Amino acid sequence: MASVSIRDLSRNTSRVVEDVASTGRPALVTRHGAPVAAVVPIDTEELEDFVLANSPDVLASLKEADDDLTAGRTRSAAEVFDSLGD
C-alpha cells in the first residue's frame, strides 16, 4: 500500500487519486508519520454497498436493531403486516 503525507495529498490530490484509480491499490494518508485516513479505489458496481456500510446513520440503525433483537424486542412478520393495514 502506498503512503502519502497529508501535506503531499493536499498538494497533489489529482495525482494521488489517479494513482489509486489506475492501480486499484489504496493510499494510506499520514500526519506526522501516523496513519489518519486512506484513499481507496471504488468499484462503481459496489458503490451503494460501500456508502451504506460506512454511513453513520445506517450503522446506528443496525446497532439499534441488534440491541432490540438481543433484548427480545421483536415482532412477527404477521404483526408488522397487520399494523401496516391500519
C-alpha positions as CSV (number, residue, x, y, z in Angstrom):
1,M,0.0,0.0,0.0
2,A,1.4,3.4,-0.9
3,S,1.7,6.0,1.7
4,V,1.3,9.8,1.3
5,S,1.6,12.6,3.8
6,I,-1.4,14.8,4.3
7,R,0.7,17.7,3.0
8,D,1.6,15.9,-0.2
9,L,-2.0,14.8,-0.6
10,S,-3.2,18.5,-0.4
11,R,-0.5,19.5,-3.0
12,N,-1.0,16.5,-5.3
13,T,-4.6,15.4,-4.8
14,S,-5.3,14.7,-8.5
15,R,-2.1,12.6,-8.9
16,V,-2.8,10.5,-5.8
17,V,-6.4,9.9,-6.8
18,E,-5.3,9.0,-10.3
19,D,-2.7,6.6,-9.0
20,V,-5.2,4.9,-6.7
21,A,-7.8,4.6,-9.5
22,S,-5.3,3.3,-12.1
23,T,-3.5,0.8,-9.9
24,G,-6.5,-0.3,-7.8
25,R,-4.3,0.0,-4.7
26,P,-5.2,2.2,-1.7
27,A,-3.0,5.0,-0.5
28,L,-2.5,5.5,3.2
29,V,-2.7,9.1,4.3
30,T,-0.3,10.0,7.2
31,R,0.0,13.0,9.5
32,H,3.4,13.3,11.2
33,G,4.0,9.7,10.2
34,A,0.9,8.3,11.8
35,P,-1.9,6.9,9.6
36,V,-5.1,9.0,9.7
37,A,-7.1,8.0,6.5
38,A,-7.0,6.0,3.4
39,V,-7.8,6.8,-0.2
40,V,-9.4,3.7,-1.6
41,P,-10.5,2.7,-5.1
42,I,-14.2,2.4,-5.6
43,D,-15.9,-0.2,-7.8
44,T,-18.9,1.6,-9.3
45,E,-20.9,-1.6,-9.0
46,E,-20.2,-1.8,-5.3
47,L,-20.6,1.9,-4.5
48,E,-24.0,1.7,-2.9
49,D,-22.9,-1.1,-0.6
50,F,-19.8,0.8,0.3
51,V,-21.7,4.0,1.1
52,L,-24.4,2.2,3.1
53,A,-21.8,0.1,5.1
54,N,-19.9,3.3,6.1
55,S,-22.9,5.6,6.8
56,P,-23.2,6.6,10.4
57,D,-27.0,6.6,10.2
58,V,-27.1,3.1,8.7
59,L,-24.6,1.8,11.3
60,A,-26.6,3.4,14.1
61,S,-29.8,1.8,12.8
62,L,-28.1,-1.6,12.6
63,K,-26.8,-1.4,16.1
64,E,-30.3,-0.4,17.4
65,A,-31.8,-3.3,15.6
66,D,-29.2,-5.7,17.0
67,D,-29.8,-4.3,20.5
68,D,-33.6,-4.8,20.1
69,L,-33.0,-8.4,18.9
70,T,-30.8,-9.2,21.8
71,A,-33.3,-7.7,24.3
72,G,-36.1,-9.7,22.7
73,R,-38.0,-6.6,21.4
74,T,-39.2,-8.3,18.2
75,R,-42.5,-8.8,16.4
76,S,-43.5,-11.5,13.9
77,A,-43.9,-10.6,10.3
78,A,-47.6,-11.1,10.6
79,E,-47.8,-8.5,13.4
80,V,-45.9,-6.0,11.3
81,F,-48.0,-6.5,8.2
82,D,-51.2,-6.3,10.3
83,S,-50.0,-2.9,11.7
84,L,-49.4,-1.6,8.2
85,G,-53.0,-2.2,7.3
86,D,-54.2,0.4,9.9
